[in-house]
Amino acid sequence: MSEEFKYIRFEIDEGVGIITLNRPEKLNAISWELAEELAGLLTDLRTRDEVRCIVLTGAGRAFCAGGDVDFISGESDRPMPGTSDASRPIPRYQRKTPGLFFFDVARQLILVDKPVIAALQGHAVGAGLAYALACDRRFADPTTKMAAIFANIGVAPDCGLSYFLPRVVGRSNALMLVETAKMVKAEEAKQLGLIDELVPEGEALKAALEYAKLIAGKASAAVDMARRMIHLSDHFTLDEMLDYEGLAGVVIASTLDAKEGTMAFLEKRKAVFRGV
């Protein structure tokens, strides 16, 4: 099953929604229009129960080369606050939130409330790095190159990079990456924690999809609630998490999958989960 978009591709394979950034001629650089499509799809997928897990990847030889430079420079058809000629009219909503859809993608990668797995190849830099780091797990091949490239073009980190990067690689490494804008090759990226699984060239999407299908076969309400808890733990105290776990446990225990899981355990058979 596939659906039509202009700047992204989307299909469903055995409960896994596969989102492909589809501007290969631009190394999948994020334009305003691509970000709008991607943020909208992620928002929609939150309530689509036929999708239990998501894989995010890029068409062609790169995952994502960051924000579209034409837009960032203010030279595209859509003006950019701060870089476009001051005489160009800019919609009020865009003046209030200059990064609107660009930022909303990072937000929706978390709020989609389902596991999101990144499949990387080639460049994953700038906004592309931020989006990869927002995912639950990152599969990459040896062609992958990653960089918080912002300082090289004279702009500040965006799209959630300043939030996700220190949580993934630690404060010291995060500072090194944003201050130097160093381009990190796959092996070093794996050592830093930017990449979770390094697989043979051309195999990242296959490996990510296999992993996503494994997750999609689990009790999805329990998986999604567990994912939510891990994200909440960034901000909640231990007592707050214990209270949340108690309430969430009662909610999830009422699902048919919870009953199936416990009965399968008692009957010493493999559980068959239906996502309900």
Secondary structure, 3 states (H helix, E strand, C coil): CEECCCCEEEEEECCEEEEEECCHHHCCCECHHHHHHHHHHHHHHCCCCCCCEEEEEECCCCCECCECHHHHCCCCCCCCCCCCCCCCCCCHHHHHCCCHHHHHHHHHHHHCCCCEEEEECCEEECHHHHHHHHCCEEEECCCCEEECHHHHHCCCCCCCHHHHHHHHHCHHHHHHHHHHCCCEEHHHHHHHCCCCEECCCCCHHHHHHHHHHHHHCCCHHHHHHHHHHHHHCCCCCHHHHHHHHHHHHHHHHCCHHHHHHHHHHHCCCCCCCCCC
